[in-house]
Amino acid sequence: MVTRRIGLGLGLVLALGGSVACKKEEASSDDGATSPSSGKVKKGPPPRLRTVKLDEIGDRPGYLADGMIFAAVEAGVAQDFLRQMPLPGYMTRDLAEARRELGFDLLSDDVLERFAIPKDAVISMTLGRPVGLQHLEPVRTAIRGDDHFLRTVARVISEQEGNRFETYLKEPLPPEPPVEWVEPLPPELPVEELPVEELGKPMAFSPPEVEIIEPEIPEEIPGGVPGGVPGGVPGGVVGGVLGMPYDPGPAPLSPAERKEVDELLERVDAMAMQLHFHIPSDDPSKLIDQIKLWISPSDRSEGDALCRGQQTEVCATSGRELLVVRRDGKAVVIDLVAFNRRNGGDEARRAAVAEALSVGRAKLPALDDMAGHASIYLDAEGLVRTFEVERTASAVRNLEWDFESPRETVDRRLREGESLRRMLEAPRLFDGLLANAHHERDRTQLQVTWPLREGQQDLAEEVFAPPPLRVPVPTVDALCDGALACARSRGLPRPETLGTKLGLGVYGSPRALDDAFRDADETAAVLLMISTWPNALGTGLWHLPVGEARGAEAALVRGGLEALGRIQGFGLSLRRLDVGRRSVQAEYAAYARVQAGDLGLVSTMLSMAEMRMTPTTVDGVDGKVMMLRVPEDDLPAVLMTREDEDVVEDDDGKEIRHGWLTVVDAEPRLGWLLGLATDGGEEPLIYGEIPDLWRFVASVPEAVDELGFARTWATERSFKASLHVDDGQPHLWMELALARKDAEQGG
């Protein structure tokens, strides 16, 4: 690393960039409601979560071409957000340590004033961009060669890197203190007792005998090496170490071999990873001068050699990292370039630096939709491209350690990038993930969306289409008022449509998808989140259950999946929760609105588990009611069904009866559920709410101990989330707000 202080300074920039920030604005009056008779998903969240209209951020100089993460944040509100958020003890200690390193406090000091950064300034950045992308394919082709070439590369890298531990010893170890010499006492000789008859006689003295040994003169061996072996010691001893036969070492490389290896390493040294920050400032010298104080002269001397010919204020390097600071009018531009090898060639590194400092701006349609006062866009193609470059360079870099089995190392690293590429190349709906944020003291709202790929709107509308709504369901207000937590969904997309339209390629086989996940690890999960989660739904909701079922079970599974696509809606109202050491006490009701014929499918599945539902009656509930007390000791649960008295007609005029499939804590809860106010269920695809965060946390004693630092902040603060689909594009709204802010919205 260049220095720990530089790392902390960049951490400050990332903290500002990752914070939620925006100016206080009026809530939008357009909630996007549609007529219940239209049968379409409501174009927006319910009235309990009012959408905030956000200002456009627009194109920013911090967005670089080929990047994977683009972010922008308003500096003033970002600083306020950091000060308002509750922090656990370990973070407070880390910030105290950072103060000693940085020279100022990130929370209590006005960092913006210190560096002349305007409060309304927008800091923009690109977090992750591959340098030397043109070398990717040539390097991959070269390292797919024979094992002899890989061992040769590993040998050269090991020779260049030398002793890794000596590299980190920047300063010699302090000398050990001198040891005071103490003259040891002579050993005590045993006293020999003379026999009685010898007492009184004078003692005879005789000098010790000395054996004279003549030295052996070794024969002179031709070539002048005594003993006939290197090291000058006869008898098979090399260099004074017994038992080690002479090893002549590897044969020197031929000029052609050396040239081939050098060309490969030159390409690898020209590949790097780049982070880019653009920080507006009325006086850029303040931030630049502070950075200069954090840099050691030796690091600057090495960095200046790599930045030769570039217009820089600071250029410092140590090992694999290079820090470049430039002035751009009234702004400071910071680039952090991470090379692949510690001892790479200077010419290749200079080429990488020149590319990193001259790259143009990104031109992605999603960047035009960045809004609010904090925004981040994760590009799926950029993520995979960056990961491929990093894994390929890592395959070469790790040969230093794995020269015994280079083929295994190279194949594993290349397979990681290839698996992620296969996950991306399946027919997908989205280019990436865009999140825009609004923050004021009493409310923070995050608006997340997945921009559609060109030409994919029709497919998205098809796969996300829930069943037409025909029966009433409890209102969101009825489920959530007075609840500990609540949720409602208007139904799910058909699993078969997801599986046949999007469960293709690697997503068409659960085993293939599992292998890809195992190869790409956490990066595969990130790709799923930002782009291909509908494809994974097709795998999990269709290919996995259908592929595992056999015989008569297969027909039952297919029937269950078809029934899942006919569900009119789900709902949950958790009224009370007490988590004890041995059991959980709760008052709740969960339901699914299904066709009456599908209730029979539930009974069939229960009979296969040797369980049967029995008829029962509930006060205030008319119609046929069936129940089964679930044999669960930890949580009270009763499975209950009830058929509607009225029937409805489908699009073909066929009469269909629906019913309720519920799980409640006790039988009377069914009567409470059926007595709630209802509506047509046209509100968003999914809605969830925790009306009081601390009340929810307090139901779990262990959570109270761990989250006690946030009690004041979380009390009477709600969390709300709403997912709706507009023209095939999903929109996820999330909000944290105090109760009084909720009341203002309702008014």
N, C-alpha and C positions, 0 to 999 in steps of 0.2 A: 504494500500500500504506500501511497505517497507519504501521507502522515495521518495520524488518527484525527487530528484537528480538521483536516480537509474532509475526511469522512463525516465528521460531525456537521461541518458546514453544509455539505451536500445533503445530509439528513435533514437540516433545517429547510432547505429548498423543497425537498420531497414532502416534508410535513406540511408546508404551505400548499404544495400542489395537491396533496391527498386530502386536504380538509374540505369540508362542505362550506361554501361561502356564497352569499349573494345579498343584494339590497332588499329592503322591505318593500313589497309591492302589494297592490290590491289583488284579491282573489278573483279569478275569472268568473264572470256571471253565466257563462255558457257551459252547462254540465253535459251537453251532448245527448240529452235524452231523446229517445225514439218512442213511437207509439207501441204499446204492448201488443197490438194486433199485427204488427209487422213481423213478429217471430224472429227478429234479428237481435244479436247481442247489443246491449246498450253501449253507445260509443263514448264511454267514459266511466269513471268510478261513481258510486252512489253519492247522494247528498251528504252523507256522514264524512266524506273525504273530498273536500273542495279542491279542484285543480288550480294551481297557481300559474299565472301567465309569466313566462320567463323572457328576458331580453336576449336577443341574439348575440353571441360572442363573435362570430365571424372568423375570417381567416386570420391566423396569427403567425408571426415569424418563427415561433418555436416548433412548428410542425415540419418535419423533414421527410423527404421521400423515402420509401421502403421501410418506414417505421412500423412498429407493432402496437404501441400504446401512445396515444396523444392525449394531453391533458392541459387544461387552462384553469386558472383560479384567480379571483380578485383578492389582492393582497390584504386589504384592510379587514374584510370580514373573516378571512382565513385566520388572521391573528386573533380576532375576537372569539372565533369558534374554539381555538386551542385553549384559550383562557377559561371558557365557560364549561368545557367538558370535564366531568369528574375523572380523576386518574387514580389508579391503584398505587399502593405503596412502592412497588418495585419501579414503576415509571417515574415516580417522584424522585427516587434515589438516582435513577439514570440521568434525569434532568439536572440534578445537583452536580453529578459528575461532569456532565456536559458544560455546566457553567464554569467549572474550573479549567476546562480545556479551551472553551471558546472565549472566555473573558466577559460574558454577559449571560443573563438569564433569559431563556426562551419564552417564559410565561410572564414574568413580572416586568421586564424591560421592554421598552418600545423598540423592537427590532427594526421596524420600518423607518422610524425617524433616524435611528443610528446609521442606516445605510441610504438615507434619502430616497426611499421607495415610496411613491405616492400611494395613499390608501385605495384609490380607485384604479391603480395599475393592475393589469392582467398579466400574470406570470404564465408563460406558455412553455411547453416542454414536449420532447419526444423521449420516451422511456424504452429504449431497446431498438437498435437499428443495426443490421449487419453491414460491416465494411468489407469490401473485397468480394462481393457476391459473384463477380465474374470468375473467381477461382474455384467456386464450389464444385462444378462438374469435373474439371481436370483433376482436382485433388481426389475426389471420389473414385474416378477411373484409375488413378495411379495406385491407390492403396487397396484396390481390389485385385492387384497383381499377385504374383506367387509369394510363398512364405519366405523364400530367400531374400527377396527385396525388402519385405517388412523387417526381417531381422537385421538387414543392413541399415535400414533407416533407424531402427531402435539403437543400434550400436553407435551411429553418428550422433544421435540426440544425446545419448548417455555421455559420450565424450565431450560434447559441447556444454552440457549442463554441469558436469563435474559433480563435486560433493555438494548436495543441496544444503546440508546443514552449515557448511562453511560459508555459503552465500548469505545466510541470515546473520552471521556474526559481523555486524557492521563495525564494532569496536572490539579490541582485544579484551580478554577477560582480565580483571584486576589481579596483580600478583598476590600470591599468598604471603601472609606475614612470615618473617624468618623464624625458624625454630631455634630456640636457645639450646645449645649443646651442653649436656651434662655428662661429665666423665663417669662411666659406670665403675662401680666398685669391683675389685678383682674377686673372682669366685673363691669361696672358702674350700681349701683342700682338706680331704679327710685325714684325720690324725690316726696314724698307724701305731698301735700299741706293741712294744717290744716284749718278747718273752722275759720271764723273771731272770733267767740265767744270763741274758745279754745286758741287763741293767748294769751300769757302772763301767762298761767297756767303751772305748772311743769309737765313734761312728766312721765307717769307711765310705769314701766318696769316689764314684766312678763316673766319668763324663758319658753322655748319651751317644749311642752309635748313630752315625749319619750315613744314609744310603745315597750314593751318587748315581743319578739317572742320566744317561746320555740322550740328548734330543735326537729324534728321528728326522732325517732330512728327506722330504717327499721327492719322488722322482719328477723330473722335469718332463711334462707332457708336451707334445708338439702343439704349437699355438700359444704356449706360455701360460696355460691354465693349470695350476697345481691340482692334483686329484682327479682331473678329467671331467669336472662338472662346473657349470657357472656358479659363482658364489664363492669359489676358492676353498671349499670345505670338502674333504674326501668322504666317500661312503654314501653318496646319494643325498647329501644335505644341501638345500638350496637357500641361499641368503641367511643361513644360520637357523632356519626353522626345520626341525626334524620331521620326517615322514611325508614331505610334500614333493612329488615328482616334478620335474621341470616341465613347465607349460610354455611353449613358444609364443602363445597368443594368436589371435586371428591374423590371417594373411592381410597384407595391405590391400586397400581397394584399388581396383583398376580405374584409370581416368574416366572411362565411360560410366562405371558404377557411381563414382563420386559426382559426376555431372548430373546424373539422373536424380540422386538423392538431394543434391543442392537445389535443383530446380523445384522439387517438391516442397522442400522446407522454405524456399523463398516465397512460394505461393501461400503456404500456411502462415508465414510471418506477415503477409500482407492482408490477412483476414483478421478482423477484430470486431468488438461489440462497442456501440457508441450510445451514450446518454447525452442529451442536449437540453440546455436550459436558456431561456431568454428572459432576463429580469430587468424591467424598466427602472430607471433611477434618475433623479434630477442631478445627482452628482456621482457618476460611476466611480470616481476615484476613491470614494469612501469604502466601497466594497472591495475594489481591486487592492487597495493598500492593506486592508485587513487580511485578504488572502495571502498577500506577500509575506506577512508576518508569520503565517502558519507554515510556510515552505522553507525547508532547509536549503542552504546554498548548494550543497552537493546534488540535491534533487533537481534544482533549477539548472545546474550546469549540464547534467545529463539530458534534461528535457530540451534545452536550447539547441542541442545538436540535432534532435529529431524535428524541431520546428523551424529549421533553417529556411529562410525565404518566406515565412509566413508572418503576417502582421499580428503579433500577439503581445499581450501585456505580461502574461505569466505562462510559462511552459515548464512543467516539472514532471519527472518520472522516477519511479523506483520499482524495479521488478517488472511486472506485467502491466501496471496502470500508468496512464499518462493524463495529466490534468492540463487543459488549455483554457486560458481566460483571455477574452478579447473585449474590446470596446466597440460598440455599434451605436454611434450617436449618443442618445441619452438612454443607453441600456448596456448591461453587462451580459455577455454571452459566455456560458460555461459549457465546455465539452469534456466528458470523461470517456477516454478510449481504453478499453481493456484488450490487450494483445493476448495471443494464445501461448506464447513461450516467453520465459524470463530472459533468455539470451538470444533472442531472434536477431536477424540481420538488420543493420541500421538502414540500408537502402530500402528494403521491403517495408520497414516501419515508417520511413519517411513517405513512401508512396501511400500507405494507409492513412497517415495524418493528412496528407494533401487531399485525399478523397473525402475524408470526414469533414474537413473545414470548407469544402467547396460544393457540397451536395445541395441540390435545390429543394424547394418546398414540396410538401406532399399535395397531391391532387386527388382527393377522395370525396365522393359525393356526401358521405356521412359527416364530414367535417363542417359542412355548411349548416348542419342541424345542431351543432353544439350551442348550448344556450344556458341561461342562468348565470350564476356567479361562481360556479365550479362545474366543470364538465370533463368527462373522460370517454374516449372511444378506443375500444380494443378491436383491432382488425385481424380477422381470422387468417387471411393469407399472409399478413405480415408476421403473425405469431409462428406459423409453420415454417416460413422462410428463415426467420431468425433462428429457430430451433435446429433446422437442418444445418445451417452454417456452424452453429456452436457444437453440435454433436460430431460433425465431420472433423472440425479442427481438434476437438477433444480426442478423437480416435488416434490422431497423430501424436498429440501431446502426451497421452498416457502410455505411449510406447516406451517412454523413459523408464516406467515402472514395470511394464508387462512384456519385456523383451523375451522372456522365456516362452510365452504363448501369445505372440502378436496377432495371429489370425483371429483368435477368440475375442480379443479386445476390439479389434477393428470391426468385425462382423456385428458385435453387440451394439457398438455406437452407431453404426450405419443403420442397423435395424430399428433403432429408436426413432431416428428421423423418418425413415421410410414408413413406419407404422402410423406416425402422425399424419404424413402426407396421404396415406390411404383413407384415413378417417375424414380428411378434408375433401377428397375428390369424389366422395359419394354425392348423389344428387341432394343438395341441401337448399334451404330456404333463405338463409341469412348471410350477410357479409361480415357481421360482427355484432358487437354490443355497444350501445350508446347510453350513457347515464348523465343526466343533467340535474343539478341540485339547486335548491333554494334554502336559505337559512336566515332566520331571525332569532332573537333570543328565546322566544317561547314556541317556535315551530321550525322544524327542519323537514323539507319534502324532497324526496328523490324520485325522479321520473326516468325510468329505464325503458328502453325500447330496442328491438332488434331490427335494423334496417334490412329490408327485403332485397334479395339479389334481383338483377334485371330479368324480367320475364317470368318471375315466380309468384306473382300475386294470385293468379287463378289457382295454382296448386295449393298455395297457403290457405285460401278461402275454403277449398275443398276439404283439406285434412283437418282444419280447425273447426269445421261446422258442427255444432252440437245438435242434438235432436230438436225438432220443433216443440215449443212449449204448449202443453194442452191442459195442465192441471195446476191449481194454485199451490203455493208453498209459503211457509212462514216468512214474514218480512225480515229484513236485516235488523231493523230497529227492535222488533220483538225478540229476536235471538240475542241481541247484544246488550240491551238495556239491563243493567244490574248484574251482568255476567262477569265472570272472571276472564273468560276468553270465548270467542264465538267465530263462526265461519259459515259461509254459504257458497255453493256452486250451482250453476244452472244446468249442469250436465257435462259430460266429457265427449271429446271426439271419438269416433268409432275406431277401436283398436285395429280392425282389419284394414281400414283406409290408411292409417299410419304405417302399418306393416308392409302393405303392398306398394304404397307410393313412395315411402321414405326409407323403409327398412331394406335398403339395397346395398350392394357392395359389401364392405366389411360389416355393415349393420344387418346384413341378412343372415348372419350366423352368430349366435351368442358366444360360441367358443372363439371365433375369429375376433370379435370385439373384445373379449376378455384378454386375448393374447396381445392385441394392440394396446390395451390399457396397461398390461404388465410391461410392455416395452417402453412406452412413452411416459408412464408413471403420472406425476402430478400435472404435467403439461397436457396430457390427454383430457383430464378433468376440466382444465381451463378451456380447451377447445370446445368441449361439450357445452359448457356454460355459455360461451359467447356465440356459438354458431349451430352446432349439430345436435342439440338436445331433442328436437323433434324426431330425428333419425333414431336416437337411442330409445325414445318412447316406442317407436315402432318395433325395436328389438325386444324391449322388455314386456310390452303389452300384447305382442302378437307372436313373434318368432319363438321366444323363450317358452311360453306355456304350450303353444301348439307343438313345438318340437319335442318337448318332454313327455307329452301325453301319448299313450298307446292303447289300442283296442277300443273298448267301450268307453274308457276314460277320455279318449280323444274327442268323441262326440259330445260328452258332457262339458269338456273344457271349451269347445267351440260354441256351444250353447251359452255358456256363462259369459264369454267374451261378447257375443252378440247382445246379450241382455245388458251388459255394461254400457254398450253404445246406445241403449234405449232409455237409460235412466234420465228422468226429468230434472233431477237436482239432488244435491247433498246438503246437509246442514248439521251444525253442532252448536250447542250452548252449554258451556261449562259454568255451573252456578257456584260450586264450592269445591275446594281441593285441599286436603290435609295429607301430606306425605309423612308418614311415620317411619320408624326404624324397621318394622316388620310388615306393615300393611299400608294401603292407601285408601282413604275415605274420600268419596266424591259424590257430588250431586250433578247430574248431567243428562243430556238427551242428544242423541245423534240419529239422523234419519237419512233414508234414501227414498225418493219417490219413483216407484217402479210399476210396471204393468202387473196386473194380478196374476197373469200366467207365469211371470218370472218368480213370483213368490213360491210357486210350486217347485221351481228349480232349486230354490234354497232348501226346501224340505227334502228333496232328493239327495242333495249333497250332505245334509245332516244325517240322513239315514245311513249313508255310507260310512259315517263315523259312529254309527250305532247310537245316535241321539234323535229324539223325537220331540216335536212341538205339541203342546196340548192346548185345547180350548180353554179360554178364561173370560172373565168379565171385568171391566174397569168402570168405576163410577163416572158417569158423564160421557161415556164412549159407546156409540151405537155401532152395530155391524159386527161382523165376524172378527174376533180377536184370538190370536194364537200366541203362545209364549213358551220360552225355554230358558230356565235359569242356568246361566253359564257356570260350569264348575271351575270357578277361579277364586282362589283364596285372597289374592293381593288386591283385587279391585272388584267391587260389587257390579255385576252386569246381568241384565235380563234382555234376551232377544225376543222382540215382540213384532207381530205383523197384524195389519188391519186393512181390509179391503174397503174402497170407497163404495158408497151406496149409488152414486150417479156414474153414468158412463159418458164418454166423449167420443167424437168421431175423428178418424184420421183423414188424410187428404183424399182417400178413395171412398169416404163415406162409411167406412166400417166402424162399428161401435167397439170401443176398447174400454175395459175397466182397469183402473189403476189402484194402487194401494200404498201402504207405508211399511217399509222395512226399518225397524228402529232398534237401537241398543240404548237402554236406560238404566239408571241405578236402581230403580224400584218400579213396580207396576203403576202406581199413581202418576208417575212422571209422564206416562203416555197421554193421560187425560190433559195434563198441563200443556204438552206439546201440541195436541190437536186443537186446543183452545186458543192458540196464539193467532194474532192478526195475520192475514195472508195477502199476497199479491200475485201477479202473473209471473214473477221471477225473471223479468227482463233485464235486471241489473247485471253487473259484469260477470264474466265467466267464473271468476273466483274472487271472493272477498273474505278477509280475515281481520280480526281486531282483538287487542288486549286493552280494555278500557283504562286500567290502572296498572302500570308496570310493576310498581312496588308491591301492590296487593297480590299480584301473581307470584312475584319472587318470594314473598313472605310465606307462601304456602309450602315452600321447600326449605326446611331449617338449614341445611348445608349451604344452600344458595345465599341465605341471609348472611352467613359468616363470610363468604367469599366476596359478596357484592355490597357489603355494608358501606363502603366508601361512597357509593352512588345513591344512597337512600334518599337524601334530600332532593337530588336531581330527579329521581325516578318517581317520587310520590306524586300522584295525580297527573302523571304524564302518560298519554296513551300511545299505542303503536297501531297503525292501520296499514293494510296492504290490499291493493286491488289490481286484478289482472283483467284487462279487456282486450278484445281483438277488433281492430278497425281496418277494413279492407285487407284482411289477411295478415296484418302486422300486429304482433302482440305488444301491449303497453303495460308495464308494471309500475304502479304508483305506490310509494311507501312514505309514511309520515310519522314523525314523533312530534307530539304537541301537548301543551298543558291543557287542563280541563277548561280554563277560561277562554283559551283560544278556540277550543271546540265550540263553546257556547256562542262566541262571536260569529263563527261560521254558520251555526244553525240559525242565528238571528238574521 
